[in-house]
Amino acid sequence: MPENETAPSAAPVTTGAADRVRARIDLAALRANVRALRERAGDAGVMAVVKADAYGHGMVPCARAAREAGAAWLGTATPQEALTLRAAGIGGPVLCWLWTPGGPWREAVEADVDVTVSGMWALREVIGAARAARRPARVQLKADTGLGRNGAPAADWPDLVAAAMAAEADGLLKVTGLWSHFACADEPGHPSIAAQLAEFHSVLAVAEAAGVRPEVRHIANSPATLTLPEARFDLVRTGIAMYGVSPVPQLGGPADFGLRPVMTLSATLANVKRVPGGHGVSYGHHYTTPGETTLALVPAGYADGVPRHASGTGPVLVAGKWRTVAGRVAMDQFVVDLGGDTARAGDEAVLFGTGEHGEPTAEDWASACGTIAYEIVTRIGARVPRVYADDAAGTG
Ligand SMILES: *Cc1c(COP(=O)(O)O)cnc(C)c1O
């Protein structure tokens, strides 16, 4: 293969129960979460956000399950992700939003994927693609109402809308959506929330005055969907809530929002041994056994997505109790001190899950590592097999 082509990364070989580590994905929980979010959304539709391999849960199985539970739209960051959904045979409305010049505009137009345009360069590229494909593109215009990331700033919005409407009049595209994104929806009461909503109403008014008749107007992510009914418009874009992780931890855990965690990360102990007091543990000897004790080796490390920042702090359920990562997390493994307790190689260590069986949750790992639970689930590595469980298949 030429040097500038990339090989598809190999899916990890799974050997079932003999896997050293696995992420169990409960698709029945995911469906139940989508149904709960549909209820929350009222008259608005739900877009299941499946970017970043469905936040580490596996994009295609999660997208299918979300559709089965009634998600009207699917959302991805990159066009490549959206095209991967189409290649897997997934139809229906799909929106993607993170483009760079030279992106696969024509492929997206031909695959009937809604594309997001935040500026003139992108509008020019999508118009070129529509001409080449000889069919109108489905274009959603994005406004920056205060996040300061992507989206057209207010000063550029009228010109972008006018140029898009001129292209629509020429039959080159249809403006299917108008949208924006919150900066601080996870901090209820933050003054930027009301300011962004007011700005969103004003950009919608500008577009509607210019003749835009969108299918969908949307601004709400998971935290806004759960806390801000006035932000729902026609569609809510839910990612993290669908995976059963709390988007607003200060207001409660997933159960408080009627959600169930979807991912359980567990490993099989690779070694258990007695050692004397004063024994250094793992690289750098940042942990030393306080007395004679039992050490258990958990064969999962930062290459699997266990944060190295969990060194000395990450919680793990082993032999019926929470243990703490002893010393450093290495690339492939870490150690826990079982104190006076016993375990055997082959026993299960649960890093995080629903919390219903006494195990830590992704939120617990986030607070142990000084990050957010979004990062904990999303960073689980490609080397970890995803095992799909579907306890309630067909009940949805
Ligand atoms: C990731 C993302 C979402 C989903 O956010 P959650 O907080 O996970 O619900 C929605 N919209 C955009 C533009 C995003 O990038």
The ligand as an ORCA input file, in Angstrom:
! r2SCAN-3c Opt
* xyz 0 1
  C     -20.570     16.204     21.184
  C     -21.624     17.139     20.771
  C     -22.938     17.022     21.259
  C     -23.327     16.043     22.342
  O     -22.960     16.575     23.592
  P     -23.342     15.832     24.952
  O     -23.014     16.792     26.011
  O     -22.507     14.595     24.991
  O     -24.795     15.518     24.846
  C     -23.903     17.856     20.736
  N     -23.589     18.771     19.801
  C     -22.338     18.927     19.337
  C     -22.053     19.976     18.331
  C     -21.317     18.131     19.818
  O     -20.069     18.303     19.350
*
